[in-house]
């Protein structure tokens, strides 16, 4: 499945800059790498690997960030984040995950929003 998300809102970009990039030198906005977002869900790890190869052929990958479960980070997402260069200096982010994890994410997203809103940094 391919799910194209809404572009990140200006409010979300500023929140991310305040919470994640406050310690970085100015300008901080170019560090926001998920303005254009999509998810791709896979049933098979071999298909995911082949799809990543095709993605690398079609786009310039700027970052590959595995966010996989470890015993020390039990709430971590189970996906691989792939950032790609788009037109006009914008970067997009594709979350590659297994279909089962996408189902879990869909049901747990409300909890995530509540937790995020508790964060005093924004």
N, C-alpha and C positions, 0 to 999 in steps of 0.2 A: 504494500500500500504506500502511496505517496500522499502526504498531507501537507499542503502549503498553508502556513500560518499567516496571521496578520502581521504586517510590518510592526516593529517595535515602536511604541508611542514615544513622543518626546518626553513625557513624564517618566516613563520607564527607563529611558536612556539617562536622564538626569539622576534618577534613583540609583541606577547601576554605577554611574560615575562617582556619586557620593559614597556608596557602600563598598565598591570593589576597587576603585582606582584613585581614591582620595590621596594616597601616598605617592602617586606617580607625578612626574613633572608635567607642566602644562605644555601643549594642550592635551587634555585627557580624553576628549571625545573619540579620537581615532582608535582608542582601545576597545570601544564597544564594537564587537565583531558579529553581532547577531541582529542587525537591523532588519534584514530580510531572512525569514526563517522557514524551514521545512523539516518534516520528519519522513523517514523512509522506514517501513517495518518489514522485517524479513522473517521467514519461517526456517531458513537454513543458513548456517554460517558460511557455507561455500558460495552461496548466491550473494551474500553481503560482500564477501571478499572480491568477487567478480565485479559487482556493481561499483565498489570503490575504485577498482582499476579503470573502469569506464569513466567515472567521474573525474579521475586524475587526467585522463586523456582529453576531456572536454573543457576543464576549468583548471586554473592555476590554484592549487591548494596552498593556503597560507598558514594553516595550522591543523594538526591532527591531534586530538586530545581524547584519549581513552578515559572514560569515567565509569570504571567498573567497580563492582562490589569488593570491599576488603573488610575483614573483621573489625578494623579500626574506624571504618566509615560506613556503618550499616545503612544510613539513609541516602547514600550516594546513588546517583542515577546509574542505570545499567545501559550505557550507550557509548557510542563513539561520536564525538563532536568533530565535524569536518568544516572548517572555514574555507571559503573560496572567494577569490577576487572577482568582483562584478564590475560593471561599467561605472565610470565617474568616481572611482576611488572607494566605492562602497563594498563592504564585505557581507557575504551571506553565510548562514550557518545551517548545516544539515545535521540533524540528529539521526544517526543510524542505530536502530535498536531491533531487538527481536519482538515479534508480535505480542508475545505474552507480557513482556515488560511494558509495551505500549498500553495494554489493557490496565495494568496496575497503575501506570502513570495517570491515566485518564481518571481513575477513581480516587487517586490520592492528591490530585492537583488542588482541590479545595482546601485540604489540610495545609499544603504548601503555602497557599496564599495567606492563610491565617498566620502561619509561622513567620512569613516574610513581613507581614504588616506589624508584627510585634517588635521587629528589629528597630532599635532607636536611631540607627543611621539612615533609615529611610526605606 
